[in-house]
């Protein structure tokens, strides 16, 4: 009897998972349908790439450079991810392995900062960016994300599990703190580095509100903002909008499929 109810539970969960993923499947399928069949057929009479061709080439005539926006998103996401991983690795080392006055207070302040939602700082951050003359530049998107309190916390917690004897042995051989971080601590915390890097990349890639506030030049917009502006003014082009949405979500799907075990590790580490 217990086995029967387990089978029923698995069937229900499988059906719920199909229901959850159906919108993405529909969007992906519809991006390859002829325009006349998007809302009339689930399986098209034939597949076409006209929507992707339009979004990557013809949209230039409407001042919507999607290829440029895609490159902007890639550049911004990789730059911020690289900076967050390395800044978090260095600051986390200082907070967990170097004794200095105010160490505990600084660590508590970082944890305290994590309690506040990001939208609370949008107005003062915009005032600062405007005072620096960075409005409508890629730097306005990149600079606020170069450091992460959550990333620092994750690295600091991970470093605490590394025995101090490893560091002392490396320094006895003449290693500096920078060498210890780059050649010892980060390799021993590969899982943490992967988790911080992946979640940072996803957060920056999907970021919408802040780029929408500070960027008005179509040539400098990330893909998420440019796609939204295209949808607002050219909503009748449903096929190209769906194709752009697939392009926008594809990196996230690929990252999840390739590194899903790190997502599970990240969830388990967060719950401890």
Phi and psi restraints in degrees (value plus and minus 20) as a CYANA .aco file:
   2 UNK   PHI     -83.0   -43.0
   2 UNK   PSI     -59.8   -19.8
   3 UNK   PHI     -83.7   -43.7
   3 UNK   PSI     -57.4   -17.4
   4 UNK   PHI     -82.0   -42.0
   4 UNK   PSI     -65.8   -25.8
   5 UNK   PHI     -88.8   -48.8
   5 UNK   PSI     -50.5   -10.5
   6 UNK   PHI     -85.3   -45.3
   6 UNK   PSI     -60.9   -20.9
   7 UNK   PHI     -83.7   -43.7
   7 UNK   PSI     -62.6   -22.6
   8 UNK   PHI     -80.7   -40.7
   8 UNK   PSI     -62.9   -22.9
   9 UNK   PHI     -81.8   -41.8
   9 UNK   PSI     -64.1   -24.1
  10 UNK   PHI     -83.7   -43.7
  10 UNK   PSI     -58.6   -18.6
  11 UNK   PHI     -84.1   -44.1
  11 UNK   PSI     -63.6   -23.6
  12 UNK   PHI     -83.5   -43.5
  12 UNK   PSI     -64.5   -24.5
  13 UNK   PHI     -85.2   -45.2
  13 UNK   PSI     -57.9   -17.9
  14 UNK   PHI     -85.1   -45.1
  14 UNK   PSI     -62.2   -22.2
  15 UNK   PHI     -84.0   -44.0
  15 UNK   PSI     -59.4   -19.4
  16 UNK   PHI     -85.6   -45.6
  16 UNK   PSI     -57.7   -17.7
  17 UNK   PHI     -86.1   -46.1
  17 UNK   PSI     -57.5   -17.5
  18 UNK   PHI     -85.5   -45.5
  18 UNK   PSI     -59.4   -19.4
  19 UNK   PHI     -84.4   -44.4
  19 UNK   PSI     -57.2   -17.2
  20 UNK   PHI     -90.0   -50.0
  20 UNK   PSI     -58.5   -18.5
  21 UNK   PHI    -109.3   -69.3
  21 UNK   PSI     -29.7    10.3
  22 UNK   PHI     -77.1   -37.1
  22 UNK   PSI     -63.8   -23.8
  23 UNK   PHI     -76.7   -36.7
  23 UNK   PSI     -59.7   -19.7
  24 UNK   PHI     -89.7   -49.7
  24 UNK   PSI     -59.3   -19.3
  25 UNK   PHI     -81.5   -41.5
  25 UNK   PSI     -63.4   -23.4
  26 UNK   PHI     -82.5   -42.5
  26 UNK   PSI     -63.3   -23.3
  27 UNK   PHI     -82.3   -42.3
  27 UNK   PSI     -64.4   -24.4
  28 UNK   PHI     -83.5   -43.5
  28 UNK   PSI     -65.7   -25.7
  29 UNK   PHI     -83.7   -43.7
  29 UNK   PSI     -63.3   -23.3
  30 UNK   PHI     -86.2   -46.2
  30 UNK   PSI     -46.3    -6.3
  31 UNK   PHI     -88.9   -48.9
  31 UNK   PSI     -34.9     5.1
  32 UNK   PHI    -128.7   -88.7
  32 UNK   PSI     -14.0    26.0
  33 UNK   PHI    -109.3   -69.3
  33 UNK   PSI     132.9   172.9
  34 UNK   PHI     -80.7   -40.7
  34 UNK   PSI     130.2   170.2
  35 UNK   PHI     -75.7   -35.7
  35 UNK   PSI     -57.5   -17.5
  36 UNK   PHI     -91.2   -51.2
  36 UNK   PSI     -34.0     6.0
  37 UNK   PHI    -129.9   -89.9
  37 UNK   PSI     -16.1    23.9
  38 UNK   PHI     -81.2   -41.2
  38 UNK   PSI     -64.1   -24.1
  39 UNK   PHI    -123.4   -83.4
  39 UNK   PSI     -15.9    24.1
  40 UNK   PHI    -132.0   -92.0
  40 UNK   PSI     -46.0    -6.0
  41 UNK   PHI    -153.5  -113.5
  41 UNK   PSI     118.8   158.8
  42 UNK   PHI     -98.0   -58.0
  42 UNK   PSI     -65.4   -25.4
  43 UNK   PHI    -123.9   -83.9
  43 UNK   PSI      95.9   135.9
  44 UNK   PHI     -91.8   -51.8
  44 UNK   PSI     140.5   180.5
  45 UNK   PHI     -87.0   -47.0
  45 UNK   PSI     -49.5    -9.5
  46 UNK   PHI    -178.8  -138.8
  46 UNK   PSI     133.9   173.9
  47 UNK   PHI    -111.8   -71.8
  47 UNK   PSI     124.6   164.6
  48 UNK   PHI    -160.2  -120.2
  48 UNK   PSI     129.7   169.7
  49 UNK   PHI    -126.3   -86.3
  49 UNK   PSI      -1.4    38.6
  50 UNK   PHI     -83.8   -43.8
  50 UNK   PSI     -53.1   -13.1
  51 UNK   PHI     -88.8   -48.8
  51 UNK   PSI     -59.5   -19.5
  52 UNK   PHI     -89.1   -49.1
  52 UNK   PSI     -57.5   -17.5
  53 UNK   PHI     -82.6   -42.6
  53 UNK   PSI     -61.3   -21.3
  54 UNK   PHI     -85.3   -45.3
  54 UNK   PSI     -67.9   -27.9
  55 UNK   PHI     -87.3   -47.3
  55 UNK   PSI     -46.5    -6.5
  56 UNK   PHI    -115.8   -75.8
  56 UNK   PSI     -32.3     7.7
  57 UNK   PHI    -155.6  -115.6
  57 UNK   PSI     -79.7   -39.7
  58 UNK   PHI     -85.4   -45.4
  58 UNK   PSI     -47.3    -7.3
  59 UNK   PHI     -85.8   -45.8
  59 UNK   PSI     -36.7     3.3
  60 UNK   PHI     -78.2   -38.2
  60 UNK   PSI     -55.7   -15.7
  61 UNK   PHI     -85.5   -45.5
  61 UNK   PSI     -40.9    -0.9
  62 UNK   PHI    -116.5   -76.5
  62 UNK   PSI      -4.3    35.7
  63 UNK   PHI      39.8    79.8
  63 UNK   PSI      18.6    58.6
  64 UNK   PHI    -145.4  -105.4
  64 UNK   PSI      60.7   100.7
  65 UNK   PHI     -96.2   -56.2
  65 UNK   PSI      66.2   106.2
  66 UNK   PHI     -87.1   -47.1
  66 UNK   PSI     -55.3   -15.3
  67 UNK   PHI     -83.7   -43.7
  67 UNK   PSI     -64.0   -24.0
  68 UNK   PHI     -82.5   -42.5
  68 UNK   PSI     -61.4   -21.4
  69 UNK   PHI     -84.1   -44.1
  69 UNK   PSI     -58.5   -18.5
  70 UNK   PHI     -83.6   -43.6
  70 UNK   PSI     -63.1   -23.1
  71 UNK   PHI     -85.5   -45.5
  71 UNK   PSI     -57.8   -17.8
  72 UNK   PHI     -80.8   -40.8
  72 UNK   PSI     -64.7   -24.7
  73 UNK   PHI     -82.7   -42.7
  73 UNK   PSI     -62.4   -22.4
  74 UNK   PHI     -83.2   -43.2
  74 UNK   PSI     -66.1   -26.1
  75 UNK   PHI     -82.5   -42.5
  75 UNK   PSI     -67.9   -27.9
  76 UNK   PHI     -83.0   -43.0
  76 UNK   PSI     -66.0   -26.0
  77 UNK   PHI     -85.1   -45.1
  77 UNK   PSI     -65.3   -25.3
  78 UNK   PHI     -88.6   -48.6
  78 UNK   PSI     -59.1   -19.1
  79 UNK   PHI     -83.4   -43.4
  79 UNK   PSI     -68.8   -28.8
  80 UNK   PHI     -86.2   -46.2
  80 UNK   PSI     -60.5   -20.5
  81 UNK   PHI     -82.6   -42.6
  81 UNK   PSI     -66.3   -26.3
  82 UNK   PHI     -80.5   -40.5
  82 UNK   PSI     -64.7   -24.7
  83 UNK   PHI     -85.7   -45.7
  83 UNK   PSI     -61.4   -21.4
  84 UNK   PHI     -85.6   -45.6
  84 UNK   PSI     -63.8   -23.8
  85 UNK   PHI     -81.6   -41.6
  85 UNK   PSI     -66.2   -26.2
  86 UNK   PHI     -96.7   -56.7
  86 UNK   PSI     -58.6   -18.6
  87 UNK   PHI     -85.7   -45.7
  87 UNK   PSI     -59.6   -19.6
  88 UNK   PHI     -86.6   -46.6
  88 UNK   PSI     -57.7   -17.7
  89 UNK   PHI     -84.1   -44.1
  89 UNK   PSI     -61.8   -21.8
  90 UNK   PHI     -94.5   -54.5
  90 UNK   PSI     -66.2   -26.2
  91 UNK   PHI     -88.4   -48.4
  91 UNK   PSI     -58.5   -18.5
  92 UNK   PHI     -81.0   -41.0
  92 UNK   PSI     -56.3   -16.3
  93 UNK   PHI     -84.8   -44.8
  93 UNK   PSI     -64.4   -24.4
  94 UNK   PHI     -82.8   -42.8
  94 UNK   PSI     -58.2   -18.2
  95 UNK   PHI     -98.1   -58.1
  95 UNK   PSI     -40.9    -0.9
  96 UNK   PHI    -128.3   -88.3
  96 UNK   PSI     -44.1    -4.1
  97 UNK   PHI    -144.4  -104.4
  97 UNK   PSI     -27.0    13.0
  98 UNK   PHI    -137.4   -97.4
  98 UNK   PSI     105.0   145.0
  99 UNK   PHI    -108.0   -68.0
  99 UNK   PSI     104.1   144.1
 100 UNK   PHI    -171.4  -131.4
 100 UNK   PSI     141.6   181.6
 101 UNK   PHI     -86.2   -46.2
 101 UNK   PSI     111.6   151.6
 102 UNK   PHI      65.2   105.2
 102 UNK   PSI     -10.2    29.8
 103 UNK   PHI     -80.6   -40.6
 103 UNK   PSI     -68.8   -28.8
 104 UNK   PHI     -86.6   -46.6
 104 UNK   PSI     -59.2   -19.2
 105 UNK   PHI     -84.4   -44.4
 105 UNK   PSI     -60.7   -20.7
 106 UNK   PHI     -85.5   -45.5
 106 UNK   PSI     -61.8   -21.8
 107 UNK   PHI     -84.3   -44.3
 107 UNK   PSI     -61.6   -21.6
 108 UNK   PHI     -85.2   -45.2
 108 UNK   PSI     -54.8   -14.8
 109 UNK   PHI     -85.5   -45.5
 109 UNK   PSI     -58.9   -18.9
 110 UNK   PHI     -84.0   -44.0
 110 UNK   PSI     -63.8   -23.8
 111 UNK   PHI     -83.8   -43.8
 111 UNK   PSI     -60.9   -20.9
 112 UNK   PHI     -82.0   -42.0
 112 UNK   PSI     -57.8   -17.8
 113 UNK   PHI     -84.3   -44.3
 113 UNK   PSI     -51.6   -11.6
 114 UNK   PHI     -87.3   -47.3
 114 UNK   PSI     -35.3     4.7
 115 UNK   PHI     -97.3   -57.3
 115 UNK   PSI     -39.1     0.9
 116 UNK   PHI    -114.2   -74.2
 116 UNK   PSI     116.6   156.6
 117 UNK   PHI     -89.1   -49.1
 117 UNK   PSI     128.3   168.3
 118 UNK   PHI     -82.7   -42.7
 118 UNK   PSI     -50.1   -10.1
 119 UNK   PHI     -86.6   -46.6
 119 UNK   PSI     -36.7     3.3
 120 UNK   PHI     -86.1   -46.1
 120 UNK   PSI     -44.0    -4.0
 121 UNK   PHI    -122.5   -82.5
 121 UNK   PSI     -13.4    26.6
 122 UNK   PHI     -84.9   -44.9
 122 UNK   PSI     -66.1   -26.1
 123 UNK   PHI     -84.9   -44.9
 123 UNK   PSI     -73.2   -33.2
 124 UNK   PHI     -83.2   -43.2
 124 UNK   PSI     -52.9   -12.9
 125 UNK   PHI     -87.1   -47.1
 125 UNK   PSI     -59.5   -19.5
 126 UNK   PHI     -85.0   -45.0
 126 UNK   PSI     -61.2   -21.2
 127 UNK   PHI     -79.6   -39.6
 127 UNK   PSI     -61.9   -21.9
 128 UNK   PHI     -85.5   -45.5
 128 UNK   PSI     -66.1   -26.1
 129 UNK   PHI     -82.0   -42.0
 129 UNK   PSI     -59.7   -19.7
 130 UNK   PHI     -87.2   -47.2
 130 UNK   PSI     -58.9   -18.9
 131 UNK   PHI     -84.8   -44.8
 131 UNK   PSI     -51.2   -11.2
 132 UNK   PHI    -102.5   -62.5
 132 UNK   PSI     -25.0    15.0
 133 UNK   PHI      52.4    92.4
 133 UNK   PSI      11.4    51.4
 134 UNK   PHI    -127.3   -87.3
 134 UNK   PSI     -16.4    23.6
 135 UNK   PHI     -81.4   -41.4
 135 UNK   PSI     118.8   158.8
 136 UNK   PHI      49.1    89.1
 136 UNK   PSI      12.9    52.9
 137 UNK   PHI    -150.6  -110.6
 137 UNK   PSI     138.7   178.7
 138 UNK   PHI     -85.2   -45.2
 138 UNK   PSI     -47.6    -7.6
 139 UNK   PHI     -81.7   -41.7
 139 UNK   PSI     -49.8    -9.8
 140 UNK   PHI     -84.6   -44.6
 140 UNK   PSI     -47.7    -7.7
 141 UNK   PHI    -106.8   -66.8
 141 UNK   PSI     -57.7   -17.7
 142 UNK   PHI     -96.8   -56.8
 142 UNK   PSI     -67.5   -27.5
 143 UNK   PHI     -78.1   -38.1
 143 UNK   PSI     -64.5   -24.5
 144 UNK   PHI     -85.1   -45.1
 144 UNK   PSI     -35.9     4.1
 145 UNK   PHI    -126.5   -86.5
 145 UNK   PSI     -10.2    29.8
 146 UNK   PHI     -89.9   -49.9
 146 UNK   PSI     -40.0     0.0
 147 UNK   PHI    -149.4  -109.4
 147 UNK   PSI     130.5   170.5
 148 UNK   PHI    -156.5  -116.5
 148 UNK   PSI     102.2   142.2
 149 UNK   PHI     -82.2   -42.2
 149 UNK   PSI     -59.6   -19.6
 150 UNK   PHI     -84.7   -44.7
 150 UNK   PSI     -60.8   -20.8
 151 UNK   PHI     -84.7   -44.7
 151 UNK   PSI     -60.8   -20.8
 152 UNK   PHI     -82.7   -42.7
 152 UNK   PSI     -63.8   -23.8
 153 UNK   PHI     -81.1   -41.1
 153 UNK   PSI     -64.2   -24.2
 154 UNK   PHI     -82.8   -42.8
 154 UNK   PSI     -64.7   -24.7
 155 UNK   PHI     -88.2   -48.2
 155 UNK   PSI     -61.4   -21.4
 156 UNK   PHI     -80.4   -40.4
 156 UNK   PSI     -63.2   -23.2
 157 UNK   PHI     -86.1   -46.1
 157 UNK   PSI     -58.6   -18.6
 158 UNK   PHI     -87.4   -47.4
 158 UNK   PSI     -60.5   -20.5
 159 UNK   PHI     -85.5   -45.5
 159 UNK   PSI     -47.8    -7.8
 160 UNK   PHI     -84.3   -44.3
 160 UNK   PSI     -42.0    -2.0
 161 UNK   PHI    -105.3   -65.3
 161 UNK   PSI     -25.9    14.1
 162 UNK   PHI    -107.6   -67.6
 162 UNK   PSI     103.0   143.0
 163 UNK   PHI     -78.9   -38.9
 163 UNK   PSI     119.8   159.8
 164 UNK   PHI     -84.7   -44.7
 164 UNK   PSI     -41.7    -1.7
 165 UNK   PHI     -82.0   -42.0
 165 UNK   PSI     -53.1   -13.1
 166 UNK   PHI     -81.7   -41.7
 166 UNK   PSI     -64.0   -24.0
 167 UNK   PHI     -88.1   -48.1
 167 UNK   PSI     -63.1   -23.1
 168 UNK   PHI     -83.5   -43.5
 168 UNK   PSI     -58.6   -18.6
 169 UNK   PHI     -85.5   -45.5
 169 UNK   PSI     -59.5   -19.5
 170 UNK   PHI     -86.5   -46.5
 170 UNK   PSI     -59.2   -19.2
 171 UNK   PHI     -92.7   -52.7
 171 UNK   PSI     -48.3    -8.3
 172 UNK   PHI     -85.3   -45.3
 172 UNK   PSI     -46.6    -6.6
 173 UNK   PHI    -108.1   -68.1
 173 UNK   PSI     -12.6    27.4
 174 UNK   PHI      74.4   114.4
 174 UNK   PSI      -7.6    32.4
 175 UNK   PHI     -96.8   -56.8
 175 UNK   PSI     120.6   160.6
 176 UNK   PHI    -106.9   -66.9
 176 UNK   PSI     152.2   192.2
 177 UNK   PHI     -82.9   -42.9
 177 UNK   PSI     -57.3   -17.3
 178 UNK   PHI     -83.3   -43.3
 178 UNK   PSI     -62.8   -22.8
 179 UNK   PHI     -83.5   -43.5
 179 UNK   PSI     -61.2   -21.2
 180 UNK   PHI     -81.5   -41.5
 180 UNK   PSI     -62.1   -22.1
 181 UNK   PHI     -87.5   -47.5
 181 UNK   PSI     -68.2   -28.2
 182 UNK   PHI     -94.4   -54.4
 182 UNK   PSI     -56.9   -16.9
 183 UNK   PHI    -123.3   -83.3
 183 UNK   PSI     -33.9     6.1
 184 UNK   PHI    -140.9  -100.9
 184 UNK   PSI     -77.9   -37.9
 185 UNK   PHI     -90.7   -50.7
 185 UNK   PSI     -66.6   -26.6
 186 UNK   PHI     -84.5   -44.5
 186 UNK   PSI     -65.9   -25.9
 187 UNK   PHI     -79.5   -39.5
 187 UNK   PSI     -54.8   -14.8
 188 UNK   PHI     -95.1   -55.1
 188 UNK   PSI     -34.4     5.6
 189 UNK   PHI    -138.3   -98.3
 189 UNK   PSI      19.5    59.5
 190 UNK   PHI     -79.4   -39.4
 190 UNK   PSI     -59.6   -19.6
 191 UNK   PHI     -82.3   -42.3
 191 UNK   PSI     -65.0   -25.0
 192 UNK   PHI     -83.7   -43.7
 192 UNK   PSI     -63.0   -23.0
 193 UNK   PHI     -80.3   -40.3
 193 UNK   PSI     -60.4   -20.4
 194 UNK   PHI     -86.0   -46.0
 194 UNK   PSI     -62.9   -22.9
 195 UNK   PHI     -83.9   -43.9
 195 UNK   PSI     -69.3   -29.3
 196 UNK   PHI     -81.3   -41.3
 196 UNK   PSI     -63.4   -23.4
 197 UNK   PHI     -82.9   -42.9
 197 UNK   PSI     -64.7   -24.7
 198 UNK   PHI     -87.5   -47.5
 198 UNK   PSI     -67.0   -27.0
 199 UNK   PHI     -88.0   -48.0
 199 UNK   PSI     -53.4   -13.4
 200 UNK   PHI     -86.4   -46.4
 200 UNK   PSI     -65.0   -25.0
 201 UNK   PHI     -80.2   -40.2
 201 UNK   PSI     -64.6   -24.6
 202 UNK   PHI     -83.5   -43.5
 202 UNK   PSI     -63.6   -23.6
 203 UNK   PHI     -83.5   -43.5
 203 UNK   PSI     -61.5   -21.5
 204 UNK   PHI     -92.4   -52.4
 204 UNK   PSI     -60.7   -20.7
 205 UNK   PHI     -82.0   -42.0
 205 UNK   PSI     -59.1   -19.1
 206 UNK   PHI    -110.2   -70.2
 206 UNK   PSI     -20.5    19.5
 207 UNK   PHI     -82.8   -42.8
 207 UNK   PSI     111.4   151.4
 208 UNK   PHI    -146.6  -106.6
 208 UNK   PSI     -67.3   -27.3
 209 UNK   PHI     -82.6   -42.6
 209 UNK   PSI     -69.6   -29.6
 210 UNK   PHI     -86.2   -46.2
 210 UNK   PSI     -67.6   -27.6
 211 UNK   PHI     -80.0   -40.0
 211 UNK   PSI     -54.0   -14.0
 212 UNK   PHI     -84.0   -44.0
 212 UNK   PSI     -52.6   -12.6
 213 UNK   PHI     -96.7   -56.7
 213 UNK   PSI     -62.0   -22.0
 214 UNK   PHI    -119.0   -79.0
 214 UNK   PSI     -29.6    10.4
 215 UNK   PHI    -140.5  -100.5
 215 UNK   PSI     106.0   146.0
 216 UNK   PHI    -141.3  -101.3
 216 UNK   PSI     -34.6     5.4
 217 UNK   PHI     -99.8   -59.8
 217 UNK   PSI     102.3   142.3
 218 UNK   PHI     -80.0   -40.0
 218 UNK   PSI     -51.0   -11.0
 219 UNK   PHI     -93.9   -53.9
 219 UNK   PSI     -31.4     8.6
 220 UNK   PHI    -134.0   -94.0
 220 UNK   PSI     -20.9    19.1
 221 UNK   PHI     -94.2   -54.2
 221 UNK   PSI     123.0   163.0
 222 UNK   PHI     -92.4   -52.4
 222 UNK   PSI     148.4   188.4
 223 UNK   PHI     -81.8   -41.8
 223 UNK   PSI     -58.7   -18.7
 224 UNK   PHI     -80.7   -40.7
 224 UNK   PSI     -63.2   -23.2
 225 UNK   PHI     -93.5   -53.5
 225 UNK   PSI     -62.0   -22.0
 226 UNK   PHI     -84.1   -44.1
 226 UNK   PSI     -58.9   -18.9
 227 UNK   PHI     -84.6   -44.6
 227 UNK   PSI     -58.9   -18.9
 228 UNK   PHI     -86.4   -46.4
 228 UNK   PSI     -59.8   -19.8
 229 UNK   PHI     -87.5   -47.5
 229 UNK   PSI     -56.0   -16.0
 230 UNK   PHI     -86.0   -46.0
 230 UNK   PSI     -61.2   -21.2
 231 UNK   PHI     -84.7   -44.7
 231 UNK   PSI     -55.8   -15.8
 232 UNK   PHI     -88.7   -48.7
 232 UNK   PSI     -59.0   -19.0
 233 UNK   PHI    -118.3   -78.3
 233 UNK   PSI     -44.5    -4.5
 234 UNK   PHI    -149.9  -109.9
 234 UNK   PSI      29.4    69.4
 235 UNK   PHI     -84.7   -44.7
 235 UNK   PSI     -36.0     4.0
 236 UNK   PHI     -91.6   -51.6
 236 UNK   PSI     -39.3     0.7
 237 UNK   PHI    -106.5   -66.5
 237 UNK   PSI      54.5    94.5
 238 UNK   PHI     -86.7   -46.7
 238 UNK   PSI     -64.1   -24.1
 239 UNK   PHI     -78.2   -38.2
 239 UNK   PSI     -71.9   -31.9
 240 UNK   PHI     -80.5   -40.5
 240 UNK   PSI     -54.7   -14.7
 241 UNK   PHI     -84.6   -44.6
 241 UNK   PSI     -61.7   -21.7
 242 UNK   PHI     -85.6   -45.6
 242 UNK   PSI     -59.8   -19.8
 243 UNK   PHI     -82.9   -42.9
 243 UNK   PSI     -62.5   -22.5
 244 UNK   PHI     -84.5   -44.5
 244 UNK   PSI     -55.7   -15.7
 245 UNK   PHI     -86.4   -46.4
 245 UNK   PSI     -57.7   -17.7
 246 UNK   PHI     -84.1   -44.1
 246 UNK   PSI     -64.8   -24.8
 247 UNK   PHI     -80.9   -40.9
 247 UNK   PSI     -59.1   -19.1
 248 UNK   PHI     -85.1   -45.1
 248 UNK   PSI     -58.3   -18.3
 249 UNK   PHI    -111.3   -71.3
 249 UNK   PSI     -36.3     3.7
 250 UNK   PHI     -78.0   -38.0
 250 UNK   PSI     -65.7   -25.7
 251 UNK   PHI     -78.3   -38.3
 251 UNK   PSI     -56.7   -16.7
 252 UNK   PHI     -87.1   -47.1
 252 UNK   PSI     -60.6   -20.6
 253 UNK   PHI     -84.8   -44.8
 253 UNK   PSI     -64.1   -24.1
 254 UNK   PHI     -84.3   -44.3
 254 UNK   PSI     -63.0   -23.0
 255 UNK   PHI     -81.7   -41.7
 255 UNK   PSI     -62.5   -22.5
 256 UNK   PHI     -85.0   -45.0
 256 UNK   PSI     -63.0   -23.0
 257 UNK   PHI     -86.7   -46.7
 257 UNK   PSI     -57.4   -17.4
 258 UNK   PHI     -99.4   -59.4
 258 UNK   PSI     -59.3   -19.3
 259 UNK   PHI    -137.5   -97.5
 259 UNK   PSI      11.9    51.9
 260 UNK   PHI     -82.9   -42.9
 260 UNK   PSI     -48.5    -8.5
 261 UNK   PHI     -87.3   -47.3
 261 UNK   PSI     -50.3   -10.3
 262 UNK   PHI     -93.0   -53.0
 262 UNK   PSI     -51.6   -11.6
 263 UNK   PHI     -81.3   -41.3
 263 UNK   PSI     -63.7   -23.7
 264 UNK   PHI     -85.3   -45.3
 264 UNK   PSI     -58.9   -18.9
 265 UNK   PHI     -83.9   -43.9
 265 UNK   PSI     -60.6   -20.6
 266 UNK   PHI     -83.3   -43.3
 266 UNK   PSI     -59.7   -19.7
 267 UNK   PHI     -85.7   -45.7
 267 UNK   PSI     -63.7   -23.7
 268 UNK   PHI     -85.9   -45.9
 268 UNK   PSI     -57.6   -17.6
 269 UNK   PHI     -88.7   -48.7
 269 UNK   PSI     -55.0   -15.0
 270 UNK   PHI     -89.1   -49.1
 270 UNK   PSI     -47.4    -7.4
 271 UNK   PHI    -105.3   -65.3
 271 UNK   PSI     -33.1     6.9
